[in-house]
Amino acid sequence: MQCGAAVRLWDPSRVPKHKVCGEFLTPEIRPVLERLNLWDAFLAQEPARMERMRLVFGNRSANNRFAEPAYGLSRYRLDALLRGEAEARGAQVIAERVPGTVDITAHGRQFAAPGKDRLFGFKAHFRGPVSDAVELYFFDGFYVGVNPIEGGLTNVCGIGPEEGLRRHGFDYDALVNSNRPLSDRLRPLQRELNWLSTGPLLYQTRLQYPPLDTFLAGDALQFVDPFTGTGMAIAIWSGSLAGKAAAEGLPKDDYYTQIRSGVEKQYRWCGRLRSALSMSFAPNLASYIPAHWLYSITRPKIESR
Ligand SMILES: Cc1cc2nc3c(=O)[nH]c(=O)nc-3n(C[C@H](O)[C@H](O)[C@H](O)COP(=O)(O)OP(=O)(O)OC[C@H]3O[C@@H](n4cnc5c(N)ncnc54)[C@H](O)[C@@H]3O)c2cc1C
């Protein structure tokens, strides 16, 4: 709309709603939202601010202080903000898809086919003392993130193998309490939202290559392990680039070149780290790797675009 094109939005599901997501936004979100004139509206939602990161592997932990703050905002609030702003700027939300008019496809990630070693994600909100850190607890093939969001709430969100979930009878409270450091961390908190789950998750090792008739954006481009907390920033960034390219009639190749230079390297590292983390010795090894290095190699280059 800012580029002068009429915009129609179609999504078959209800927006906003609670979604399985860590709701953690890395500092890259700021320039992405500033370029869209959305930064003040974002701050008006009173997102939680985080100054540091803590990775916990059994009895060991690694800490890193962010150079700039990271943020926590529920998907319910963020998705409502984005939808509301799009409509306020003239986008028309349509109830029926109009055949043959899709320029931008942002349908999110693909689901995995049935098979072994399937991964599922889960999340709930808790109330209680709030910290200024994003924490990740690694155990038994799972990792669980704990970070503040708006309104004094804490998001608890994890990913792990179906087999491990089965061992706990798909009881997420039992699962998070099975790890001593995580159970200690959550003890002063009370759960406020029923656990939500999603999956099976399919990690993709390559960027999806351009279909001729559409610009792919967000997870439709590639879904990588979300522990880097950049999925939402990349989705908003790529969606805005796709919108501009579609409105200006730019060749799709030019768009995908920008996408590749922004995220391809980061996605490759995420894939490598995900493979490494699935090995049994990895958590011990990872506790010796500086957290700031792990953080820096997984940063997308999306600020200056
Ligand atoms: C467990 C978990 C934790 C995560 N934690 C974080 C985190 O802390 N920080 C972070 O930045 N990222 C996180 N992510 C990743 C983040 O959720 C995604 O990267 C982000 O939501 C991608 O946005 P998107 O718009 O591409 O897709 P989505 O948010 O999935 O939205 C896709 C939309 O498309 C709609 N849709 C589906 N099919 C169609 C269709 N055929 N036509 C039209 N519409 C369709 C869906 O209804 C949906 O509303 C996490 C993901 C998971 C699974």
The ligand as a Tripos MOL2 file, in Angstrom:
@<TRIPOS>MOLECULE
LIG
   53    58     1     0     0
SMALL
NO_CHARGES

@<TRIPOS>ATOM
      1 C1          8.0510  -23.9640   18.5720 C.3       1 LIG1
      2 C2          8.4040  -22.7120   17.8190 C.ar      1 LIG1
      3 C3          8.9840  -21.6340   18.4980 C.ar      1 LIG1
      4 C4          9.3220  -20.4740   17.8030 C.ar      1 LIG1
      5 N1          9.8680  -19.4240   18.4920 N.ar      1 LIG1
      6 C5         10.1950  -18.2970   17.8290 C.ar      1 LIG1
      7 C6         10.7130  -17.1790   18.5340 C.ar      1 LIG1
      8 O1         10.8610  -17.1890   19.7620 O.2       1 LIG1
      9 N2         11.0520  -16.0780   17.8220 N.ar      1 LIG1
     10 C7         10.8880  -16.0030   16.4470 C.ar      1 LIG1
     11 O2         11.2060  -14.9690   15.8460 O.2       1 LIG1
     12 N3         10.3870  -17.0600   15.7690 N.ar      1 LIG1
     13 C8         10.0210  -18.1840   16.4200 C.ar      1 LIG1
     14 N4          9.4820  -19.2170   15.7380 N.ar      1 LIG1
     15 C9          9.3730  -19.1090   14.2810 C.3       1 LIG1
     16 C10         8.2090  -18.2080   13.9100 C.3       1 LIG1
     17 O3          7.0330  -18.6740   14.5270 O.3       1 LIG1
     18 C11         8.0460  -18.1950   12.4020 C.3       1 LIG1
     19 O4          9.2980  -17.9950   11.7920 O.3       1 LIG1
     20 C12         7.0840  -17.1040   11.9610 C.3       1 LIG1
     21 O5          5.8230  -17.3160   12.5340 O.3       1 LIG1
     22 C13         6.9810  -17.1210   10.4400 C.3       1 LIG1
     23 O6          5.9510  -16.2650   10.0580 O.3       1 LIG1
     24 P1          5.1130  -16.6010    8.7470 P.3       1 LIG1
     25 O7          4.1820  -15.4510    8.5830 O.co2     1 LIG1
     26 O8          6.0080  -16.9910    7.6510 O.co2     1 LIG1
     27 O9          4.2810  -17.9240    9.1190 O.3       1 LIG1
     28 P2          3.1410  -18.1150   10.1840 P.3       1 LIG1
     29 O10         3.3290  -17.2500   11.3550 O.co2     1 LIG1
     30 O11         3.0590  -19.6000   10.3770 O.co2     1 LIG1
     31 O12         1.8310  -17.6030    9.4440 O.3       1 LIG1
     32 C14         1.3810  -18.2390    8.2790 C.3       1 LIG1
     33 C15        -0.0940  -17.8640    8.0970 C.3       1 LIG1
     34 O13        -0.4930  -18.3660    6.8260 O.3       1 LIG1
     35 C16        -1.7850  -18.9520    6.9460 C.3       1 LIG1
     36 N5         -1.9250  -19.9490    5.8840 N.ar      1 LIG1
     37 C17        -1.5980  -21.2640    5.9200 C.ar      1 LIG1
     38 N6         -1.8670  -21.8400    4.7260 N.ar      1 LIG1
     39 C18        -2.3410  -20.8570    3.9330 C.ar      1 LIG1
     40 C19        -2.7730  -20.8150    2.5880 C.ar      1 LIG1
     41 N7         -2.7430  -21.9030    1.8150 N.pl3     1 LIG1
     42 N8         -3.1930  -19.6430    2.0780 N.ar      1 LIG1
     43 C20        -3.2110  -18.5120    2.8210 C.ar      1 LIG1
     44 N9         -2.8080  -18.4660    4.1340 N.ar      1 LIG1
     45 C21        -2.3760  -19.6410    4.6640 C.ar      1 LIG1
     46 C22        -1.8010  -19.5400    8.3450 C.3       1 LIG1
     47 O14        -3.1530  -19.6380    8.7970 O.3       1 LIG1
     48 C23        -1.0040  -18.5100    9.1520 C.3       1 LIG1
     49 O15        -1.8210  -17.5160    9.7440 O.3       1 LIG1
     50 C24         9.1010  -20.3960   16.4020 C.ar      1 LIG1
     51 C25         8.5000  -21.4590   15.7250 C.ar      1 LIG1
     52 C26         8.1580  -22.6140   16.4270 C.ar      1 LIG1
     53 C27         7.5210  -23.7580   15.6800 C.3       1 LIG1
@<TRIPOS>BOND
     1     1     2 1
     2     2     3 ar
     3     2    52 ar
     4     3     4 ar
     5     4     5 ar
     6     4    50 ar
     7     5     6 ar
     8     6     7 ar
     9     6    13 1
    10     7     8 2
    11     7     9 ar
    12     9    10 ar
    13    10    11 2
    14    10    12 ar
    15    12    13 ar
    16    13    14 ar
    17    14    15 1
    18    14    50 ar
    19    15    16 1
    20    16    17 1
    21    16    18 1
    22    18    19 1
    23    18    20 1
    24    20    21 1
    25    20    22 1
    26    22    23 1
    27    23    24 1
    28    24    25 2
    29    24    26 1
    30    24    27 1
    31    27    28 1
    32    28    29 2
    33    28    30 1
    34    28    31 1
    35    31    32 1
    36    32    33 1
    37    33    34 1
    38    33    48 1
    39    34    35 1
    40    35    36 1
    41    35    46 1
    42    36    37 ar
    43    36    45 ar
    44    37    38 ar
    45    38    39 ar
    46    39    40 ar
    47    39    45 ar
    48    40    41 1
    49    40    42 ar
    50    42    43 ar
    51    43    44 ar
    52    44    45 ar
    53    46    47 1
    54    46    48 1
    55    48    49 1
    56    50    51 ar
    57    51    52 ar
    58    52    53 1
@<TRIPOS>SUBSTRUCTURE
     1 LIG1         1 GROUP 0 **** ****
